[in-house]
Amino acid sequence: PDYGGRFEAVYRDLAEKHGVLLYPFFLDGVAARPKLLLDDGMHPNAEGVGVIVTNILPRVEKLITRARDS
């Protein structure tokens, strides 16, 4: 857990340092939920992709706003 926490902090720190948006875990809300995964147990099915899109959309919209304003 200690290593994992320090490893994840690298991405948060870099995002903050460079002023970029970070979506820390692409499969948030999908991973380990068999109903949302293909038979391989790793990749999202169509419903899982829908969850990913819903979760990441606010950050994508924020990124678009930043790009327009710059």
LOKEZA-236634 format. One line per field, with one value per atom (N, C-alpha, C, O): residue number from 1; residue in three letters; atom name; y, z, x. Coordinates in Angstrom, 2 decimals. Layout:
REM residues N
pos: [NUM / ...]
code: [ala / ...]
site: [CA / ...]
c2: [Y / ...]
c3: [Z / ...]
c1: [X / ...]
REM end
This chain:
REM residues 70
pos: [1 / 1 / 1 / 1 / 2 / 2 / 2 / 2 / 3 / 3 / 3 / 3 / 4 / 4 / 4 / 4 / 5 / 5 / 5 / 5 / 6 / 6 / 6 / 6 / 7 / 7 / 7 / 7 / 8 / 8 / 8 / 8 / 9 / 9 / 9 / 9 / 10 / 10 / 10 / 10 / 11 / 11 / 11 / 11 / 12 / 12 / 12 / 12 / 13 / 13 / 13 / 13 / 14 / 14 / 14 / 14 / 15 / 15 / 15 / 15 / 16 / 16 / 16 / 16 / 17 / 17 / 17 / 17 / 18 / 18 / 18 / 18 / 19 / 19 / 19 / 19 / 20 / 20 / 20 / 20 / 21 / 21 / 21 / 21 / 22 / 22 / 22 / 22 / 23 / 23 / 23 / 23 / 24 / 24 / 24 / 24 / 25 / 25 / 25 / 25 / 26 / 26 / 26 / 26 / 27 / 27 / 27 / 27 / 28 / 28 / 28 / 28 / 29 / 29 / 29 / 29 / 30 / 30 / 30 / 30 / 31 / 31 / 31 / 31 / 32 / 32 / 32 / 32 / 33 / 33 / 33 / 33 / 34 / 34 / 34 / 34 / 35 / 35 / 35 / 35 / 36 / 36 / 36 / 36 / 37 / 37 / 37 / 37 / 38 / 38 / 38 / 38 / 39 / 39 / 39 / 39 / 40 / 40 / 40 / 40 / 41 / 41 / 41 / 41 / 42 / 42 / 42 / 42 / 43 / 43 / 43 / 43 / 44 / 44 / 44 / 44 / 45 / 45 / 45 / 45 / 46 / 46 / 46 / 46 / 47 / 47 / 47 / 47 / 48 / 48 / 48 / 48 / 49 / 49 / 49 / 49 / 50 / 50 / 50 / 50 / 51 / 51 / 51 / 51 / 52 / 52 / 52 / 52 / 53 / 53 / 53 / 53 / 54 / 54 / 54 / 54 / 55 / 55 / 55 / 55 / 56 / 56 / 56 / 56 / 57 / 57 / 57 / 57 / 58 / 58 / 58 / 58 / 59 / 59 / 59 / 59 / 60 / 60 / 60 / 60 / 61 / 61 / 61 / 61 / 62 / 62 / 62 / 62 / 63 / 63 / 63 / 63 / 64 / 64 / 64 / 64 / 65 / 65 / 65 / 65 / 66 / 66 / 66 / 66 / 67 / 67 / 67 / 67 / 68 / 68 / 68 / 68 / 69 / 69 / 69 / 69 / 70 / 70 / 70 / 70]
code: [pro / pro / pro / pro / asp / asp / asp / asp / tyr / tyr / tyr / tyr / gly / gly / gly / gly / gly / gly / gly / gly / arg / arg / arg / arg / phe / phe / phe / phe / glu / glu / glu / glu / ala / ala / ala / ala / val / val / val / val / tyr / tyr / tyr / tyr / arg / arg / arg / arg / asp / asp / asp / asp / leu / leu / leu / leu / ala / ala / ala / ala / glu / glu / glu / glu / lys / lys / lys / lys / his / his / his / his / gly / gly / gly / gly / val / val / val / val / leu / leu / leu / leu / leu / leu / leu / leu / tyr / tyr / tyr / tyr / pro / pro / pro / pro / phe / phe / phe / phe / phe / phe / phe / phe / leu / leu / leu / leu / asp / asp / asp / asp / gly / gly / gly / gly / val / val / val / val / ala / ala / ala / ala / ala / ala / ala / ala / arg / arg / arg / arg / pro / pro / pro / pro / lys / lys / lys / lys / leu / leu / leu / leu / leu / leu / leu / leu / leu / leu / leu / leu / asp / asp / asp / asp / asp / asp / asp / asp / gly / gly / gly / gly / met / met / met / met / his / his / his / his / pro / pro / pro / pro / asn / asn / asn / asn / ala / ala / ala / ala / glu / glu / glu / glu / gly / gly / gly / gly / val / val / val / val / gly / gly / gly / gly / val / val / val / val / ile / ile / ile / ile / val / val / val / val / thr / thr / thr / thr / asn / asn / asn / asn / ile / ile / ile / ile / leu / leu / leu / leu / pro / pro / pro / pro / arg / arg / arg / arg / val / val / val / val / glu / glu / glu / glu / lys / lys / lys / lys / leu / leu / leu / leu / ile / ile / ile / ile / thr / thr / thr / thr / arg / arg / arg / arg / ala / ala / ala / ala / arg / arg / arg / arg / asp / asp / asp / asp / ser / ser / ser / ser]
site: [N / CA / C / O / N / CA / C / O / N / CA / C / O / N / CA / C / O / N / CA / C / O / N / CA / C / O / N / CA / C / O / N / CA / C / O / N / CA / C / O / N / CA / C / O / N / CA / C / O / N / CA / C / O / N / CA / C / O / N / CA / C / O / N / CA / C / O / N / CA / C / O / N / CA / C / O / N / CA / C / O / N / CA / C / O / N / CA / C / O / N / CA / C / O / N / CA / C / O / N / CA / C / O / N / CA / C / O / N / CA / C / O / N / CA / C / O / N / CA / C / O / N / CA / C / O / N / CA / C / O / N / CA / C / O / N / CA / C / O / N / CA / C / O / N / CA / C / O / N / CA / C / O / N / CA / C / O / N / CA / C / O / N / CA / C / O / N / CA / C / O / N / CA / C / O / N / CA / C / O / N / CA / C / O / N / CA / C / O / N / CA / C / O / N / CA / C / O / N / CA / C / O / N / CA / C / O / N / CA / C / O / N / CA / C / O / N / CA / C / O / N / CA / C / O / N / CA / C / O / N / CA / C / O / N / CA / C / O / N / CA / C / O / N / CA / C / O / N / CA / C / O / N / CA / C / O / N / CA / C / O / N / CA / C / O / N / CA / C / O / N / CA / C / O / N / CA / C / O / N / CA / C / O / N / CA / C / O / N / CA / C / O / N / CA / C / O / N / CA / C / O / N / CA / C / O / N / CA / C / O / N / CA / C / O]
c2: [-1.22 / 0.00 / 1.27 / 2.26 / 1.22 / 2.39 / 2.70 / 3.85 / 1.68 / 1.86 / 2.37 / 3.30 / 1.76 / 2.18 / 3.63 / 4.36 / 4.05 / 5.45 / 6.41 / 7.45 / 6.04 / 6.91 / 6.93 / 7.98 / 5.79 / 5.70 / 6.58 / 7.35 / 6.47 / 7.28 / 8.77 / 9.59 / 9.11 / 10.52 / 11.17 / 12.38 / 10.39 / 10.94 / 11.60 / 12.70 / 10.93 / 11.47 / 12.71 / 13.69 / 12.65 / 13.82 / 15.01 / 16.13 / 14.76 / 15.84 / 16.44 / 17.66 / 15.58 / 16.08 / 16.87 / 17.91 / 16.40 / 17.12 / 18.49 / 19.49 / 18.54 / 19.82 / 20.74 / 21.92 / 20.21 / 21.00 / 21.62 / 22.76 / 20.86 / 21.32 / 21.86 / 22.22 / 21.92 / 22.50 / 21.73 / 22.33 / 20.42 / 19.60 / 18.83 / 18.56 / 18.48 / 17.70 / 16.24 / 15.73 / 15.59 / 14.19 / 13.40 / 13.77 / 12.31 / 11.33 / 10.11 / 9.32 / 9.94 / 8.98 / 7.51 / 6.75 / 7.09 / 5.67 / 5.53 / 5.71 / 5.21 / 5.14 / 4.19 / 4.44 / 3.11 / 2.10 / 2.30 / 1.37 / 3.50 / 3.80 / 3.47 / 3.93 / 2.67 / 2.29 / 1.12 / 0.65 / 0.63 / -0.46 / -1.68 / -2.81 / -1.45 / -2.55 / -3.41 / -2.90 / -4.70 / -5.68 / -5.77 / -6.29 / -5.28 / -5.42 / -6.24 / -5.69 / -7.55 / -8.45 / -8.04 / -8.27 / -7.46 / -7.03 / -5.98 / -5.82 / -5.26 / -4.17 / -4.54 / -3.69 / -5.81 / -6.24 / -7.32 / -8.05 / -7.39 / -8.48 / -9.78 / -9.76 / -10.87 / -12.18 / -12.30 / -13.15 / -11.47 / -11.55 / -10.97 / -11.12 / -10.31 / -9.76 / -8.51 / -8.02 / -7.98 / -6.80 / -5.61 / -4.47 / -5.86 / -4.77 / -4.50 / -5.43 / -3.22 / -2.89 / -3.33 / -3.31 / -3.73 / -3.98 / -2.65 / -1.61 / -2.68 / -1.43 / -0.69 / 0.54 / -1.41 / -0.75 / -0.15 / 0.94 / -0.87 / -0.35 / 0.90 / 1.84 / 0.92 / 2.12 / 3.30 / 4.43 / 3.02 / 4.08 / 4.67 / 5.89 / 3.83 / 4.30 / 5.15 / 6.21 / 4.69 / 5.45 / 6.82 / 7.83 / 6.86 / 8.14 / 9.07 / 10.26 / 8.55 / 9.37 / 9.93 / 11.10 / 9.10 / 9.53 / 10.54 / 11.46 / 10.37 / 11.22 / 12.50 / 13.46 / 12.52 / 13.66 / 15.01 / 15.96 / 15.15 / 16.48 / 16.99 / 18.19 / 16.11 / 16.54 / 16.89 / 17.82 / 16.16 / 16.46 / 17.83 / 18.64 / 18.09 / 19.40 / 20.52 / 21.59 / 20.26 / 21.26 / 21.49 / 22.63 / 20.43 / 20.55 / 21.37 / 22.21 / 21.13 / 21.89 / 23.37 / 24.24 / 23.65 / 25.04 / 25.69 / 26.83 / 24.98 / 25.52 / 25.82 / 26.86 / 24.92 / 25.10 / 26.32 / 27.07 / 26.50 / 27.67 / 28.97 / 29.98 / 28.94 / 30.16 / 30.53 / 31.62 / 29.64 / 29.95 / 30.56 / 30.88]
c3: [0.00 / 0.00 / 0.00 / -0.65 / 0.74 / 0.80 / -0.58 / -1.01 / -1.26 / -2.59 / -3.55 / -4.33 / -3.50 / -4.38 / -4.17 / -5.14 / -2.94 / -2.64 / -3.16 / -3.72 / -2.97 / -3.47 / -4.99 / -5.60 / -5.62 / -7.08 / -7.65 / -8.59 / -7.09 / -7.57 / -7.34 / -8.14 / -6.29 / -5.99 / -7.07 / -7.28 / -7.74 / -8.81 / -9.87 / -10.32 / -10.27 / -11.31 / -10.82 / -11.54 / -9.59 / -9.03 / -8.95 / -9.31 / -8.47 / -8.33 / -9.68 / -9.82 / -10.67 / -12.01 / -12.62 / -13.25 / -12.46 / -12.99 / -12.35 / -13.03 / -11.05 / -10.36 / -10.80 / -11.06 / -10.87 / -11.25 / -12.63 / -12.86 / -13.56 / -14.94 / -15.30 / -16.45 / -14.32 / -14.53 / -15.53 / -16.31 / -15.51 / -16.43 / -15.65 / -14.46 / -16.35 / -15.73 / -15.63 / -16.50 / -14.58 / -14.37 / -14.11 / -13.27 / -14.82 / -14.53 / -14.03 / -14.83 / -12.72 / -12.14 / -12.47 / -12.54 / -12.66 / -12.92 / -13.97 / -13.69 / -15.18 / -16.34 / -16.12 / -16.61 / -15.40 / -15.20 / -13.88 / -13.37 / -13.33 / -12.09 / -12.25 / -13.19 / -11.34 / -11.39 / -12.31 / -12.40 / -13.00 / -13.96 / -13.56 / -13.61 / -13.16 / -12.80 / -11.71 / -10.79 / -11.81 / -10.83 / -10.76 / -9.79 / -11.78 / -11.86 / -13.10 / -14.19 / -12.96 / -14.10 / -15.07 / -16.27 / -14.56 / -15.42 / -16.45 / -17.49 / -16.14 / -17.00 / -17.82 / -18.50 / -17.74 / -18.41 / -19.45 / -19.37 / -20.43 / -21.39 / -20.68 / -19.52 / -21.37 / -20.77 / -20.31 / -19.46 / -20.85 / -20.41 / -19.01 / -18.41 / -18.48 / -17.13 / -16.99 / -15.88 / -18.11 / -18.06 / -18.80 / -18.33 / -19.95 / -20.82 / -20.67 / -20.51 / -20.73 / -20.54 / -21.73 / -22.88 / -21.43 / -22.49 / -22.80 / -22.29 / -23.62 / -24.02 / -22.82 / -22.74 / -21.88 / -20.69 / -19.85 / -19.30 / -19.77 / -19.04 / -19.68 / -18.99 / -21.00 / -21.71 / -21.39 / -21.23 / -21.30 / -20.94 / -19.57 / -19.38 / -18.62 / -17.28 / -17.36 / -16.74 / -18.12 / -18.28 / -18.87 / -18.38 / -19.92 / -20.57 / -19.60 / -19.53 / -18.87 / -17.89 / -16.84 / -16.46 / -16.37 / -15.32 / -15.80 / -15.07 / -17.01 / -17.51 / -18.19 / -18.36 / -18.57 / -19.30 / -18.63 / -19.32 / -17.32 / -16.71 / -16.92 / -17.13 / -16.87 / -17.09 / -18.55 / -18.85 / -19.45 / -20.88 / -21.16 / -21.88 / -20.60 / -20.79 / -20.21 / -20.80 / -19.07 / -18.47 / -19.37 / -19.53 / -19.94 / -20.85 / -22.08 / -22.53 / -22.63 / -23.80 / -23.43 / -24.21 / -22.27 / -21.82 / -21.69 / -22.12 / -21.10 / -20.97 / -22.35 / -22.54 / -23.28 / -24.63 / -25.32 / -25.99 / -25.14 / -25.76 / -25.15 / -25.84 / -23.84 / -23.12 / -23.25 / -22.85 / -23.79 / -23.84 / -25.17 / -25.37]
c1: [0.82 / 0.00 / 0.85 / 0.52 / 1.97 / 2.84 / 3.41 / 3.39 / 3.91 / 4.47 / 3.39 / 3.63 / 2.21 / 1.12 / 0.75 / 0.54 / 0.68 / 0.36 / 1.40 / 1.08 / 2.67 / 3.74 / 3.76 / 4.01 / 3.49 / 3.48 / 2.37 / 2.59 / 1.17 / 0.05 / 0.28 / -0.17 / 0.97 / 1.24 / 2.10 / 2.01 / 2.92 / 3.76 / 2.89 / 3.19 / 1.82 / 0.95 / 0.19 / 0.06 / -0.30 / -0.99 / -0.04 / -0.40 / 1.18 / 2.16 / 2.53 / 2.64 / 2.73 / 3.08 / 1.94 / 2.16 / 0.73 / -0.43 / -0.54 / -0.79 / -0.36 / -0.43 / 0.71 / 0.48 / 1.90 / 3.08 / 2.92 / 3.32 / 2.35 / 2.24 / 0.86 / 0.61 / -0.02 / -1.34 / -2.19 / -2.93 / -2.08 / -2.88 / -3.94 / -3.79 / -4.99 / -6.05 / -5.60 / -4.88 / -6.03 / -5.67 / -6.93 / -7.75 / -7.08 / -8.13 / -7.39 / -6.88 / -7.31 / -6.37 / -6.61 / -5.65 / -7.84 / -8.08 / -9.16 / -10.35 / -8.75 / -9.64 / -10.82 / -11.92 / -10.59 / -11.65 / -12.41 / -13.03 / -12.36 / -13.07 / -14.55 / -15.19 / -15.08 / -16.48 / -16.77 / -17.91 / -15.73 / -15.90 / -15.07 / -15.56 / -13.85 / -12.94 / -13.56 / -14.20 / -13.37 / -13.84 / -15.36 / -15.91 / -16.05 / -17.50 / -17.82 / -17.97 / -17.92 / -18.08 / -19.19 / -19.06 / -20.25 / -21.36 / -20.92 / -21.55 / -19.83 / -19.37 / -18.13 / -17.55 / -17.73 / -16.50 / -16.78 / -17.76 / -15.88 / -15.92 / -15.53 / -15.12 / -15.66 / -15.36 / -13.91 / -13.60 / -13.01 / -11.61 / -11.42 / -10.35 / -12.45 / -12.38 / -11.54 / -11.33 / -11.06 / -10.19 / -10.75 / -10.66 / -11.33 / -11.76 / -13.26 / -14.05 / -13.64 / -15.05 / -15.90 / -15.46 / -17.13 / -18.10 / -18.79 / -18.39 / -19.83 / -20.50 / -21.05 / -20.95 / -21.64 / -22.17 / -21.04 / -21.18 / -19.92 / -18.77 / -18.20 / -17.81 / -18.16 / -17.69 / -18.61 / -18.15 / -19.90 / -20.84 / -20.54 / -20.63 / -20.17 / -19.80 / -18.54 / -18.46 / -17.56 / -16.31 / -16.60 / -16.09 / -17.40 / -17.72 / -18.43 / -18.10 / -19.39 / -20.11 / -19.16 / -19.25 / -18.24 / -17.31 / -16.28 / -15.92 / -15.81 / -14.72 / -15.24 / -14.48 / -16.51 / -17.06 / -16.84 / -16.47 / -17.05 / -16.82 / -15.39 / -15.18 / -14.41 / -13.03 / -12.78 / -12.03 / -13.39 / -13.25 / -13.86 / -13.28 / -15.03 / -15.66 / -14.79 / -14.67 / -14.18 / -13.29 / -12.08 / -11.64 / -11.54 / -10.41 / -10.78 / -10.00 / -11.95 / -12.42 / -12.55 / -12.15 / -13.09 / -13.22 / -11.84 / -11.64 / -10.90 / -9.54 / -8.94 / -8.31 / -9.13 / -8.56 / -9.18 / -8.49 / -10.48 / -11.14 / -10.67 / -10.53 / -10.43 / -10.07 / -8.59 / -8.19 / -7.81 / -6.38 / -5.96 / -4.79]
REM end
